Amino acid sequence: MKKIKCIIVDDEPLAIQLLENYVMKIPFLELVFSSENPIEALEYIQNNEADLIFLDIQMPELSGINFMKIVGDKLKYILTTAYSEYALEGYEHNVIDYLLKPIPFGRFEKSALKAQERFPTNETSANSYFFVKSSGQQHKINFDEILYVESIKDYVNIKTENQEYIVLDTLKSLESHLPENFARVHKSFILNLDKIEKIDVRNVFLNSGKEIPIGETYKSEFLLKLK
């Protein structure tokens, strides 16, 4: 089982110690870095791989909200704070969950499980399917049934041969979970190469009849992958 590499950032040493102990109890989490200083955490993220961060919102050097604005969708976030009024603002970003201090282990475990749902490659990368959460339910999607994936603001629309699934995620994040026969052809589209019927200089036409534009930024890499 591939573990989710996680970071803890909190200006309270006792809060860090508590979260470190919690992480050690969750088999699919791996703590790779923790710090009381968000600036140190930014430096770590620039030079190392990580998946998930447990992030305090109210910190003197740099607030959690501004931290997320800097890092963007490179990581997923679970916010921790003693102040519930920050919850709504936090959810405007790529946030999986919100934990209100003091954090009991049972609540932390539920949050970790929510995070696991957003990293389907932990157990399914070698499989022909993965699971996504859409409309409050977990859905099993076979990779070979996917026609394309479209970005819609803070969501992605996974379009299959028979259905579509609206998922709270980013295109960049989802792309890392898809097998080799998928390609990014536009800032808003990833498509299944096996579903292509024809291509012209500006568009890809799928066998479903869907026409997808080719973005100049992705054109050369896409054509190279076709070869």
C-alpha positions as CSV (number, residue, x, y, z in Angstrom):
1,M,0.0,0.0,0.0
2,K,1.5,3.3,-1.1
3,K,1.3,5.8,1.8
4,I,0.1,9.4,1.7
5,K,3.0,11.6,2.5
6,C,1.9,14.2,4.9
7,I,3.2,17.4,6.6
8,I,2.1,19.1,9.8
9,V,2.4,22.9,10.2
10,D,1.2,24.5,13.5
11,D,2.7,27.2,15.7
12,E,1.8,25.2,18.8
13,P,4.4,22.5,19.7
14,L,1.8,20.5,21.7
15,A,-0.6,20.5,18.7
16,I,2.2,19.2,16.5
17,Q,3.0,16.4,19.0
18,L,-0.6,15.4,19.1
19,L,-1.0,15.2,15.4
20,E,2.3,13.3,15.0
21,N,1.0,10.7,17.4
22,Y,-2.3,10.5,15.5
23,V,-0.5,10.1,12.1
24,M,1.5,7.2,13.5
25,K,-1.7,5.4,14.3
26,I,-3.0,5.6,10.7
27,P,-1.3,2.9,8.6
28,F,-1.8,4.7,5.2
29,L,-0.3,8.0,6.5
30,E,3.5,8.8,6.5
31,L,4.8,11.8,8.2
32,V,7.6,13.4,6.2
33,F,7.9,16.8,7.8
34,S,6.5,18.9,10.6
35,S,7.3,22.4,11.8
36,E,6.1,25.3,13.9
37,N,7.3,27.7,11.1
38,P,5.2,27.9,7.9
39,I,8.2,29.5,6.0
40,E,10.2,26.4,6.7
41,A,7.4,24.3,5.4
42,L,7.2,26.3,2.2
43,E,11.0,25.6,1.7
44,Y,10.5,21.9,2.3
45,I,7.6,21.7,-0.2
46,Q,9.7,23.4,-2.9
47,N,12.3,20.7,-2.7
48,N,10.5,17.5,-1.6
49,E,7.4,15.5,-2.5
50,A,4.4,15.5,-0.3
51,D,0.7,14.8,-0.7
52,L,-1.3,16.2,2.2
53,I,-0.8,18.9,4.8
54,F,-2.4,19.3,8.2
55,L,-2.3,23.1,8.4
56,D,-3.1,25.5,11.2
57,I,-5.0,28.5,10.0
58,Q,-3.9,31.2,12.5
59,M,-0.1,31.5,12.7
60,P,1.9,34.7,13.2
61,E,4.5,34.3,10.5
62,L,2.0,33.3,7.7
63,S,-1.7,32.5,8.0
64,G,-2.9,29.1,6.7
65,I,-5.1,30.9,4.2
66,N,-2.1,32.7,2.7
67,F,0.0,29.6,2.8
68,M,-2.6,27.8,0.6
69,K,-2.6,30.7,-1.8
70,I,1.1,30.4,-2.2
71,V,1.2,26.6,-2.5
72,G,-1.9,26.2,-4.6
73,D,-3.1,22.8,-5.7
74,K,0.3,21.1,-5.3
75,L,-1.0,19.7,-2.0
76,K,-4.3,18.8,-0.5
77,Y,-5.2,20.3,2.9
78,I,-6.8,19.4,6.2
79,L,-7.2,22.6,8.2
80,T,-6.8,22.7,12.0
81,T,-7.7,25.6,14.2
82,A,-9.4,26.6,17.4
83,Y,-11.6,29.2,15.6
84,S,-14.6,27.9,13.8
85,E,-15.2,31.1,11.9
86,Y,-12.3,30.3,9.5
87,A,-14.0,27.1,8.2
88,L,-16.0,28.7,5.3
89,E,-13.0,30.7,4.0
90,G,-10.8,27.6,4.1
91,Y,-13.2,25.6,2.0
92,E,-12.7,28.0,-0.9
93,H,-9.4,26.3,-1.4
94,N,-8.3,22.7,-2.2
95,V,-9.4,21.6,1.3
96,I,-10.4,18.0,2.2
97,D,-11.6,18.6,5.7
98,Y,-11.7,21.0,8.7
99,L,-10.7,20.0,12.2
100,L,-11.6,22.1,15.2
101,K,-9.3,22.0,18.2
102,P,-9.1,20.2,20.5
103,I,-9.1,17.3,18.0
104,P,-10.1,13.9,19.3
105,F,-8.5,10.9,17.6
106,G,-11.9,9.6,16.2
107,R,-12.5,12.9,14.4
108,F,-8.9,12.8,13.1
109,E,-9.3,9.3,11.8
110,K,-12.5,10.2,9.9
111,S,-10.6,13.1,8.3
112,A,-7.8,10.8,7.3
113,L,-10.2,8.4,5.7
114,K,-11.7,11.3,3.7
115,A,-8.1,12.1,2.6
116,Q,-7.6,8.5,1.5
117,E,-10.6,8.8,-0.8
118,R,-8.9,11.7,-2.6
119,F,-5.7,9.6,-3.3
120,P,-7.1,6.6,-5.2
121,T,-3.7,5.4,-6.4
122,N,-2.9,4.3,-2.9
123,E,-4.5,0.9,-3.7
124,T,-5.8,1.1,-7.2
125,S,-2.9,2.3,-9.4
126,A,-2.3,-1.3,-10.6
127,N,-6.0,-1.9,-11.2
128,S,-8.3,-1.2,-14.0
129,Y,-10.5,1.1,-11.9
130,F,-10.6,3.7,-9.2
131,F,-13.1,5.2,-6.8
132,V,-14.4,8.8,-6.7
133,K,-16.8,10.6,-4.4
134,S,-19.7,12.2,-6.3
135,S,-23.1,13.3,-5.0
136,G,-22.3,12.0,-1.5
137,Q,-21.5,8.4,-2.7
138,Q,-18.4,6.4,-3.7
139,H,-18.5,5.4,-7.3
140,K,-16.3,2.7,-9.0
141,I,-15.1,3.9,-12.4
142,N,-13.4,1.7,-14.9
143,F,-10.6,3.5,-16.6
144,D,-11.5,2.1,-20.0
145,E,-15.0,3.5,-19.8
146,I,-13.8,7.1,-19.3
147,L,-14.1,9.3,-22.4
148,Y,-12.7,12.5,-21.0
149,V,-12.3,14.6,-17.9
150,E,-13.2,18.3,-17.9
151,S,-12.3,21.0,-15.4
152,I,-15.2,23.1,-14.1
153,K,-13.9,25.7,-11.7
154,D,-13.2,23.8,-8.4
155,Y,-14.7,20.6,-9.8
156,V,-13.9,18.0,-12.5
157,N,-16.5,16.3,-14.6
158,I,-15.5,12.7,-15.3
159,K,-17.5,11.7,-18.4
160,T,-17.9,8.0,-19.1
161,E,-19.7,6.1,-21.9
162,N,-22.9,6.0,-19.9
163,Q,-22.7,8.6,-17.1
164,E,-20.8,11.6,-15.7
165,Y,-19.5,12.3,-12.2
166,I,-18.9,15.7,-10.7
167,V,-16.0,15.5,-8.3
168,L,-14.5,18.1,-6.0
169,D,-10.9,18.0,-7.2
170,T,-8.5,19.6,-9.6
171,L,-7.6,18.4,-13.1
172,K,-3.9,18.4,-12.2
173,S,-4.5,16.2,-9.1
174,L,-6.7,13.7,-11.0
175,E,-4.3,13.5,-13.9
176,S,-1.7,11.9,-11.7
177,H,-4.1,9.0,-10.9
178,L,-4.9,8.1,-14.5
179,P,-3.0,5.5,-16.5
180,E,-0.7,6.1,-19.5
181,N,-3.4,6.0,-22.2
182,F,-4.7,9.4,-20.9
183,A,-3.4,12.7,-22.1
184,R,-3.9,16.4,-21.2
185,V,-4.8,18.2,-24.5
186,H,-6.1,21.5,-23.1
187,K,-6.0,23.4,-19.8
188,S,-9.6,22.1,-19.2
189,F,-9.5,18.6,-20.7
190,I,-7.9,15.2,-20.3
191,L,-9.0,12.5,-22.7
192,N,-8.7,8.8,-23.2
193,L,-6.4,8.1,-26.2
194,D,-8.3,4.9,-26.9
195,K,-11.5,6.9,-27.6
196,I,-10.1,9.1,-30.3
197,E,-11.7,8.8,-33.7
198,K,-9.8,11.6,-35.6
199,I,-7.7,14.7,-35.1
200,D,-7.2,17.9,-37.0
201,V,-4.9,20.8,-36.3
202,R,-7.2,22.3,-33.6
203,N,-9.4,19.6,-32.3
204,V,-9.7,16.0,-31.2
205,F,-12.9,14.1,-32.2
206,L,-13.9,11.2,-29.9
207,N,-15.9,8.2,-31.1
208,S,-18.7,9.5,-28.9
209,G,-19.0,12.5,-31.1
210,K,-17.5,14.9,-28.5
211,E,-15.2,17.5,-30.0
212,I,-12.3,18.7,-27.7
213,P,-10.0,21.6,-28.5
214,I,-6.2,21.2,-28.5
215,G,-4.4,23.8,-26.5
216,E,-1.2,25.2,-27.9
217,T,0.6,24.6,-24.6
218,Y,-0.2,20.9,-24.7
219,K,-0.1,20.3,-28.4
220,S,3.5,19.1,-28.9
221,E,3.5,16.7,-25.9
222,F,0.1,15.3,-26.9
223,L,1.2,14.6,-30.5
224,L,4.4,13.0,-29.2
225,K,2.4,10.7,-26.9
226,L,0.2,9.6,-29.9
227,K,3.4,8.4,-31.7
